[in-house]
């Protein structure tokens, strides 16, 4: 077994695990904020508001991470059509 590959795999797994924990925490925080700001509770409008905000946040974060990765010489998981 290649020690470098083992370490990279462990870092990837740890990152994914910690990312899931952070995502679940943000999930609860965003839902609570939407309830407080929009007074929607668990209504359909509240769920759609949450889904739209979560999607926008995910896209912005992924674009930012792709730019950071390209600046440090890494490969991004996706490329925009204009860059391809």
N, CA, C and O atoms as CSV, one atom per row, in Angstrom:
chain,resi,resn,atom,element,x,y,z
A,1,UNK,N,N,0.847,-1.184,0.000
A,1,UNK,CA,C,0.000,0.000,0.000
A,1,UNK,C,C,0.890,1.244,0.000
A,1,UNK,O,O,1.886,1.317,0.720
A,2,UNK,N,N,0.516,2.188,-0.802
A,2,UNK,CA,C,1.253,3.446,-0.928
A,2,UNK,C,C,0.876,4.359,0.248
A,2,UNK,O,O,-0.290,4.731,0.383
A,3,UNK,N,N,1.849,4.727,1.103
A,3,UNK,CA,C,1.535,5.571,2.272
A,3,UNK,C,C,0.949,6.932,1.890
A,3,UNK,O,O,0.067,7.446,2.578
A,4,UNK,N,N,1.443,7.514,0.788
A,4,UNK,CA,C,0.930,8.820,0.356
A,4,UNK,C,C,-0.540,8.701,-0.032
A,4,UNK,O,O,-1.343,9.564,0.323
A,5,UNK,N,N,-0.900,7.649,-0.753
A,5,UNK,CA,C,-2.285,7.444,-1.158
A,5,UNK,C,C,-3.175,7.198,0.071
A,5,UNK,O,O,-4.313,7.662,0.126
A,6,UNK,N,N,-2.643,6.467,1.046
A,6,UNK,CA,C,-3.390,6.204,2.279
A,6,UNK,C,C,-3.696,7.506,3.019
A,6,UNK,O,O,-4.827,7.726,3.451
A,7,UNK,N,N,-2.699,8.360,3.163
A,7,UNK,CA,C,-2.882,9.647,3.852
A,7,UNK,C,C,-3.873,10.522,3.094
A,7,UNK,O,O,-4.742,11.147,3.702
A,8,UNK,N,N,-3.744,10.570,1.759
A,8,UNK,CA,C,-4.672,11.370,0.966
A,8,UNK,C,C,-6.103,10.863,1.119
A,8,UNK,O,O,-7.040,11.657,1.205
A,9,UNK,N,N,-6.270,9.553,1.152
A,9,UNK,CA,C,-7.601,8.971,1.335
A,9,UNK,C,C,-8.159,9.311,2.707
A,9,UNK,O,O,-9.340,9.636,2.831
A,10,UNK,N,N,-7.331,9.239,3.729
A,10,UNK,CA,C,-7.772,9.572,5.086
A,10,UNK,C,C,-8.161,11.048,5.188
A,10,UNK,O,O,-9.148,11.383,5.843
A,11,UNK,N,N,-7.408,11.914,4.556
A,11,UNK,CA,C,-7.733,13.345,4.562
A,11,UNK,C,C,-9.058,13.576,3.848
A,11,UNK,O,O,-9.890,14.358,4.308
A,12,UNK,N,N,-9.249,12.897,2.726
A,12,UNK,CA,C,-10.499,13.030,1.981
A,12,UNK,C,C,-11.687,12.559,2.815
A,12,UNK,O,O,-12.717,13.231,2.861
A,13,UNK,N,N,-11.549,11.421,3.466
A,13,UNK,CA,C,-12.645,10.897,4.293
A,13,UNK,C,C,-12.929,11.802,5.491
A,13,UNK,O,O,-14.087,12.051,5.825
A,14,UNK,N,N,-11.876,12.290,6.132
A,14,UNK,CA,C,-12.068,13.189,7.275
A,14,UNK,C,C,-12.721,14.494,6.837
A,14,UNK,O,O,-13.597,15.017,7.526
A,15,UNK,N,N,-12.293,15.018,5.692
A,15,UNK,CA,C,-12.887,16.250,5.174
A,15,UNK,C,C,-14.361,16.062,4.874
A,15,UNK,O,O,-15.183,16.919,5.200
A,16,UNK,N,N,-14.693,14.944,4.254
A,16,UNK,CA,C,-16.096,14.678,3.924
A,16,UNK,C,C,-16.934,14.534,5.192
A,16,UNK,O,O,-18.054,15.041,5.260
A,17,UNK,N,N,-16.397,13.849,6.184
A,17,UNK,CA,C,-17.127,13.660,7.443
A,17,UNK,C,C,-17.354,14.982,8.164
A,17,UNK,O,O,-18.462,15.271,8.615
A,18,UNK,N,N,-16.309,15.772,8.268
A,18,UNK,CA,C,-16.438,17.066,8.931
A,18,UNK,C,C,-17.329,18.002,8.127
A,18,UNK,O,O,-18.063,18.809,8.699
A,19,UNK,N,N,-17.269,17.900,6.817
A,19,UNK,CA,C,-18.148,18.698,5.962
A,19,UNK,C,C,-19.611,18.353,6.184
A,19,UNK,O,O,-20.465,19.240,6.197
A,20,UNK,N,N,-19.903,17.075,6.359
A,20,UNK,CA,C,-21.277,16.656,6.632
A,20,UNK,C,C,-21.767,17.214,7.963
A,20,UNK,O,O,-22.897,17.693,8.056
A,21,UNK,N,N,-20.937,17.156,8.979
A,21,UNK,CA,C,-21.311,17.691,10.294
A,21,UNK,C,C,-21.581,19.191,10.198
A,21,UNK,O,O,-22.569,19.692,10.734
A,22,UNK,N,N,-20.694,19.893,9.509
A,22,UNK,CA,C,-20.883,21.340,9.339
A,22,UNK,C,C,-22.143,21.638,8.533
A,22,UNK,O,O,-22.880,22.569,8.857
A,23,UNK,N,N,-22.394,20.856,7.490
A,23,UNK,CA,C,-23.587,21.064,6.667
A,23,UNK,C,C,-24.858,20.847,7.479
A,23,UNK,O,O,-25.825,21.594,7.326
A,24,UNK,N,N,-24.867,19.849,8.326
A,24,UNK,CA,C,-26.049,19.608,9.167
A,24,UNK,C,C,-26.263,20.747,10.164
A,24,UNK,O,O,-27.400,21.129,10.441
A,25,UNK,N,N,-25.178,21.282,10.695
A,25,UNK,CA,C,-25.295,22.409,11.617
A,25,UNK,C,C,-25.833,23.641,10.888
A,25,UNK,O,O,-26.713,24.334,11.399
A,26,UNK,N,N,-25.303,23.912,9.697
A,26,UNK,CA,C,-25.795,25.042,8.908
A,26,UNK,C,C,-27.244,24.823,8.495
A,26,UNK,O,O,-28.024,25.773,8.429
A,27,UNK,N,N,-27.603,23.585,8.220
A,27,UNK,CA,C,-28.979,23.258,7.860
A,27,UNK,C,C,-29.939,23.729,8.953
A,27,UNK,O,O,-30.932,24.399,8.673
A,28,UNK,N,N,-29.639,23.378,10.170
A,28,UNK,CA,C,-30.505,23.772,11.291
A,28,UNK,C,C,-30.503,25.284,11.501
A,28,UNK,O,O,-31.547,25.878,11.769
A,29,UNK,N,N,-29.329,25.905,11.377
A,29,UNK,CA,C,-29.227,27.350,11.574
A,29,UNK,C,C,-30.014,28.111,10.511
A,29,UNK,O,O,-30.719,29.070,10.827
A,30,UNK,N,N,-29.898,27.695,9.270
A,30,UNK,CA,C,-30.612,28.377,8.186
A,30,UNK,C,C,-32.112,28.190,8.328
A,30,UNK,O,O,-32.877,29.131,8.116
A,31,UNK,N,N,-32.541,26.982,8.685
A,31,UNK,CA,C,-33.981,26.750,8.875
A,31,UNK,C,C,-34.524,27.637,9.999
A,31,UNK,O,O,-35.605,28.211,9.868
A,32,UNK,N,N,-33.787,27.750,11.086
A,32,UNK,CA,C,-34.226,28.591,12.199
A,32,UNK,C,C,-34.266,30.065,11.795
A,32,UNK,O,O,-35.175,30.794,12.191
A,33,UNK,N,N,-33.285,30.500,11.011
A,33,UNK,CA,C,-33.252,31.891,10.558
A,33,UNK,C,C,-34.426,32.193,9.636
A,33,UNK,O,O,-35.029,33.262,9.734
A,34,UNK,N,N,-34.753,31.276,8.753
A,34,UNK,CA,C,-35.889,31.482,7.843
A,34,UNK,C,C,-37.193,31.552,8.626
A,34,UNK,O,O,-38.061,32.374,8.331
A,35,UNK,N,N,-37.325,30.686,9.623
A,35,UNK,CA,C,-38.521,30.728,10.467
A,35,UNK,C,C,-38.642,32.074,11.170
A,35,UNK,O,O,-39.726,32.652,11.250
A,36,UNK,N,N,-37.515,32.566,11.679
A,36,UNK,CA,C,-37.535,33.820,12.435
A,36,UNK,C,C,-37.764,35.034,11.539
A,36,UNK,O,O,-38.522,35.936,11.897
A,37,UNK,N,N,-37.120,35.059,10.389
A,37,UNK,CA,C,-37.192,36.235,9.517
A,37,UNK,C,C,-38.495,36.276,8.732
A,37,UNK,O,O,-39.149,37.317,8.660
A,38,UNK,N,N,-38.869,35.148,8.146
A,38,UNK,CA,C,-40.035,35.131,7.262
A,38,UNK,C,C,-41.304,34.629,7.940
A,38,UNK,O,O,-42.378,34.649,7.339
A,39,UNK,N,N,-41.188,34.182,9.179
A,39,UNK,CA,C,-42.340,33.671,9.934
A,39,UNK,C,C,-43.101,32.610,9.144
A,39,UNK,O,O,-44.332,32.596,9.124
A,40,UNK,N,N,-42.343,31.715,8.490
A,40,UNK,CA,C,-42.977,30.708,7.647
A,40,UNK,C,C,-43.147,29.368,8.337
A,40,UNK,O,O,-43.982,28.564,7.920
A,41,UNK,N,N,-42.383,29.112,9.371
A,41,UNK,CA,C,-42.471,27.827,10.041
A,41,UNK,C,C,-42.069,26.705,9.101
A,41,UNK,O,O,-41.112,26.837,8.338
A,42,UNK,N,N,-42.810,25.592,9.158
A,42,UNK,CA,C,-42.533,24.460,8.287
A,42,UNK,C,C,-43.490,24.429,7.104
A,42,UNK,O,O,-43.781,23.357,6.573
A,43,UNK,N,N,-43.978,25.581,6.689
A,43,UNK,CA,C,-44.915,25.632,5.570
A,43,UNK,C,C,-44.186,25.345,4.266
A,43,UNK,O,O,-42.956,25.316,4.222
A,44,UNK,N,N,-44.944,25.137,3.225
A,44,UNK,CA,C,-44.373,24.862,1.916
A,44,UNK,C,C,-43.521,26.039,1.438
A,44,UNK,O,O,-42.455,25.838,0.856
A,45,UNK,N,N,-43.986,27.256,1.681
A,45,UNK,CA,C,-43.212,28.441,1.283
A,45,UNK,C,C,-41.870,28.478,2.027
A,45,UNK,O,O,-40.840,28.818,1.445
A,46,UNK,N,N,-41.895,28.133,3.289
A,46,UNK,CA,C,-40.653,28.111,4.066
A,46,UNK,C,C,-39.675,27.080,3.551
A,46,UNK,O,O,-38.472,27.334,3.489
A,47,UNK,N,N,-40.189,25.905,3.179
A,47,UNK,CA,C,-39.316,24.856,2.663
A,47,UNK,C,C,-38.710,25.242,1.315
A,47,UNK,O,O,-37.537,24.972,1.058
A,48,UNK,N,N,-39.512,25.875,0.454
A,48,UNK,CA,C,-38.986,26.309,-0.834
A,48,UNK,C,C,-37.986,27.452,-0.666
A,48,UNK,O,O,-36.977,27.503,-1.370
A,49,UNK,N,N,-38.258,28.355,0.249
A,49,UNK,CA,C,-37.314,29.442,0.521
A,49,UNK,C,C,-35.981,28.869,0.975
A,49,UNK,O,O,-34.921,29.294,0.516
A,50,UNK,N,N,-36.043,27.914,1.869
A,50,UNK,CA,C,-34.838,27.262,2.366
A,50,UNK,C,C,-34.089,26.564,1.229
A,50,UNK,O,O,-32.868,26.677,1.127
A,51,UNK,N,N,-34.817,25.845,0.380
A,51,UNK,CA,C,-34.193,25.111,-0.726
A,51,UNK,C,C,-33.488,26.064,-1.694
A,51,UNK,O,O,-32.374,25.787,-2.138
A,52,UNK,N,N,-34.128,27.172,-2.016
A,52,UNK,CA,C,-33.527,28.142,-2.936
A,52,UNK,C,C,-32.278,28.763,-2.311
A,52,UNK,O,O,-31.241,28.863,-2.967
A,53,UNK,N,N,-32.372,29.179,-1.054
A,53,UNK,CA,C,-31.210,29.780,-0.390
A,53,UNK,C,C,-30.060,28.783,-0.264
A,53,UNK,O,O,-28.902,29.145,-0.468
A,54,UNK,N,N,-30.368,27.542,0.067
A,54,UNK,CA,C,-29.326,26.516,0.202
A,54,UNK,C,C,-28.652,26.251,-1.143
A,54,UNK,O,O,-27.438,26.059,-1.202
A,55,UNK,N,N,-29.430,26.239,-2.212
A,55,UNK,CA,C,-28.870,26.010,-3.541
A,55,UNK,C,C,-27.954,27.156,-3.953
A,55,UNK,O,O,-26.857,26.926,-4.461
A,56,UNK,N,N,-28.402,28.383,-3.736
A,56,UNK,CA,C,-27.580,29.552,-4.075
A,56,UNK,C,C,-26.283,29.526,-3.280
A,56,UNK,O,O,-25.210,29.762,-3.835
A,57,UNK,N,N,-26.372,29.243,-1.996
A,57,UNK,CA,C,-25.181,29.177,-1.158
A,57,UNK,C,C,-24.221,28.093,-1.657
A,57,UNK,O,O,-23.014,28.325,-1.726
A,58,UNK,N,N,-24.739,26.920,-2.001
A,58,UNK,CA,C,-23.894,25.825,-2.488
A,58,UNK,C,C,-23.174,26.211,-3.771
A,58,UNK,O,O,-21.983,25.938,-3.922
A,59,UNK,N,N,-23.884,26.839,-4.691
A,59,UNK,CA,C,-23.270,27.242,-5.964
A,59,UNK,C,C,-22.170,28.269,-5.729
A,59,UNK,O,O,-21.091,28.164,-6.312
A,60,UNK,N,N,-22.429,29.252,-4.887
A,60,UNK,CA,C,-21.429,30.291,-4.608
A,60,UNK,C,C,-20.187,29.675,-3.965
A,60,UNK,O,O,-19.065,30.006,-4.347
A,61,UNK,N,N,-20.376,28.798,-3.010
A,61,UNK,CA,C,-19.230,28.167,-2.337
A,61,UNK,C,C,-18.437,27.305,-3.315
A,61,UNK,O,O,-17.207,27.344,-3.301
A,62,UNK,N,N,-19.105,26.534,-4.156
A,62,UNK,CA,C,-18.401,25.681,-5.119
A,62,UNK,C,C,-17.614,26.500,-6.140
A,62,UNK,O,O,-16.499,26.127,-6.505
A,63,UNK,N,N,-18.177,27.596,-6.596
A,63,UNK,CA,C,-17.455,28.456,-7.534
A,63,UNK,C,C,-16.221,29.048,-6.857
A,63,UNK,O,O,-15.142,29.087,-7.448
A,64,UNK,N,N,-16.382,29.505,-5.626
A,64,UNK,CA,C,-15.255,30.064,-4.883
A,64,UNK,C,C,-14.151,29.019,-4.690
A,64,UNK,O,O,-12.974,29.310,-4.904
A,65,UNK,N,N,-14.531,27.813,-4.289
A,65,UNK,CA,C,-13.539,26.758,-4.069
A,65,UNK,C,C,-12.844,26.362,-5.367
A,65,UNK,O,O,-11.651,26.058,-5.361
A,66,UNK,N,N,-13.570,26.362,-6.470
A,66,UNK,CA,C,-12.957,26.044,-7.766
A,66,UNK,C,C,-11.920,27.103,-8.134
A,66,UNK,O,O,-10.853,26.776,-8.653
A,67,UNK,N,N,-12.231,28.362,-7.866
A,67,UNK,CA,C,-11.270,29.439,-8.157
A,67,UNK,C,C,-10.030,29.326,-7.283
A,67,UNK,O,O,-8.909,29.498,-7.761
A,68,UNK,N,N,-10.231,29.037,-6.008
A,68,UNK,CA,C,-9.090,28.869,-5.103
A,68,UNK,C,C,-8.239,27.693,-5.564
A,68,UNK,O,O,-7.012,27.787,-5.587
A,69,UNK,N,N,-8.872,26.600,-5.927
A,69,UNK,CA,C,-8.146,25.423,-6.388
A,69,UNK,C,C,-7.332,25.720,-7.637
A,69,UNK,O,O,-6.190,25.276,-7.754
A,70,UNK,N,N,-7.909,26.467,-8.570
A,70,UNK,CA,C,-7.169,26.775,-9.796
A,70,UNK,C,C,-6.005,27.713,-9.522
A,70,UNK,O,O,-4.984,27.645,-10.207
A,71,UNK,N,N,-6.143,28.584,-8.536
A,71,UNK,CA,C,-5.048,29.512,-8.190
A,71,UNK,C,C,-3.854,28.785,-7.588
A,71,UNK,O,O,-2.710,29.190,-7.790
A,72,UNK,N,N,-4.119,27.711,-6.848
A,72,UNK,CA,C,-3.015,26.986,-6.213
A,72,UNK,C,C,-2.533,25.819,-7.067
A,72,UNK,O,O,-1.662,25.053,-6.654
A,73,UNK,N,N,-3.107,25.691,-8.257
A,73,UNK,CA,C,-2.621,24.674,-9.181
A,73,UNK,C,C,-3.368,23.362,-9.125
A,73,UNK,O,O,-2.964,22.400,-9.778
A,74,UNK,N,N,-4.432,23.294,-8.377
A,74,UNK,CA,C,-5.216,22.068,-8.316
A,74,UNK,C,C,-6.199,22.001,-9.467
A,74,UNK,O,O,-6.370,22.965,-10.213
A,75,UNK,N,N,-6.840,20.855,-9.601
A,75,UNK,CA,C,-7.850,20.686,-10.634
A,75,UNK,C,C,-9.219,20.816,-9.998
A,75,UNK,O,O,-9.483,20.228,-8.949
A,76,UNK,N,N,-10.090,21.587,-10.629
A,76,UNK,CA,C,-11.430,21.711,-10.093
A,76,UNK,C,C,-12.285,20.555,-10.584
A,76,UNK,O,O,-11.995,19.944,-11.613
A,77,UNK,N,N,-13.332,20.266,-9.843
A,77,UNK,CA,C,-14.212,19.162,-10.197
A,77,UNK,C,C,-15.074,19.488,-11.403
A,77,UNK,O,O,-15.580,18.583,-12.067
A,78,UNK,N,N,-15.247,20.766,-11.691
A,78,UNK,CA,C,-16.039,21.165,-12.844
A,78,UNK,C,C,-15.412,22.397,-13.474
A,78,UNK,O,O,-14.673,23.135,-12.823
A,79,UNK,N,N,-15.710,22.607,-14.735
A,79,UNK,CA,C,-15.246,23.803,-15.409
A,79,UNK,C,C,-16.412,24.457,-16.099
A,79,UNK,O,O,-17.354,23.793,-16.531
A,80,UNK,N,N,-16.338,25.769,-16.198
A,80,UNK,CA,C,-17.393,26.488,-16.915
A,80,UNK,C,C,-17.150,26.293,-18.398
A,80,UNK,O,O,-16.017,26.074,-18.827
A,81,UNK,N,N,-18.205,26.373,-19.172
A,81,UNK,CA,C,-18.114,26.154,-20.609
A,81,UNK,C,C,-17.120,27.121,-21.255
A,81,UNK,O,O,-16.391,26.740,-22.171
A,82,UNK,N,N,-17.087,28.348,-20.792
A,82,UNK,CA,C,-16.210,29.361,-21.374
A,82,UNK,C,C,-14.740,29.033,-21.115
A,82,UNK,O,O,-13.868,29.433,-21.885
A,83,UNK,N,N,-14.464,28.298,-20.022
A,83,UNK,CA,C,-13.083,27.952,-19.685
A,83,UNK,C,C,-12.617,26.687,-20.390
A,83,UNK,O,O,-11.425,26.513,-20.643
A,84,UNK,N,N,-13.568,25.797,-20.708
A,84,UNK,CA,C,-13.267,24.475,-21.251
A,84,UNK,C,C,-12.570,24.521,-22.529
A,84,UNK,O,O,-12.255,23.476,-23.099
